Amino acid sequence: MVTFVAQITHTAQGYTLHARFFNQGVQVIEGSSPLVKPLILPIPDANLWSTEDPQLYDLVLAPFICQKAIDQVSSYFGTRKLSLSRDT
């Protein structure tokens, strides 16, 4: 699961953050959340990164206001560990 938390400097009424993950050019998941809340996305059947299999996911993040994208950033990431734990 990947969690995004946007740090904002002004009131974000009507703003949302939209994220899309890709694995070798194929979209595996997408989601959105108001900027004032964390965006939590599970990665289905996640391939963990290792030196033998350096799996990287592509990521596209875009903030929206009134259902219109106002910017976009692309990057990549790898996941080395997945775990489940009780919230404290």
N, C-alpha and C positions, 0 to 999 in steps of 0.2 A: 504494500500500500504506500502511496506517495501522498504527502500532505504539503500543500502550498499555503502560506500565510502572507498576505499582502500587507506591507506597512504603508500606511497612507498618512498624508500630512494635512488633509482637509476632509470635510464631510463627504462621504462617498455615496450619498443617496442616489440610487438608480444605477450605480456602477456594478458590474459583474466581472469576474475573471473567468475566462474560458481556456481550457487546456486540452490539447490533443497529443497522444503518444503514438509513435509509429515504431514498428519493428521491421527493419529492412524494407521500408517504403509502404508497408501495409499498416493502416490505422488499427490499433488494438483497443483503444478506449478514448472517450472524450467526456468532458463534463464541465459544468460551470457552477459558480456560487457567487452570492453577493460578496463584494470586497471586504465587508465587515466580518465575514465568517471564513474559517479555513476551508479550503477546497481539498477534499480527501477522495482520492481515486485508487481503487484496487487495480493491480496489474494482473490480468488473468494469465495463468500458466507462465509466470515470470521466469525468464532465463537469467540465472545469476551470473554476474561477471566473474571471470577467473582468468589467470594468465594463460591457461590452456584454451579457454573459450571466452575471449574478451567481448562479450555481448554488450552492445550499447543501444539505447533507445533514443530516438529523436523526439524532441519535445517542441511544441509550438504553444506559446502563451499569448493571450490577447485580452487586454481590458476592453470592456464594452460599456457604453453609456447609451441608454434608450435604444438598446438592441443594435447599436452600430459600433463596429470595431474602431477604436481610436489610436491603436498602436499594435505592434506585434513583435515578438522576439522569438528566435529559434535557437535551440541549443541541443545538447545531448547529455545523457547520464547513464550510469551503470548501477546495478543493484547487486551488492555483495551479500547481504543478509536479509532474510525475512524472518520475523518472529511475531508471536502473539503474546500479549500480556494483559493483565487486568489493569484498568485505569486506577490510578491512585488518587 
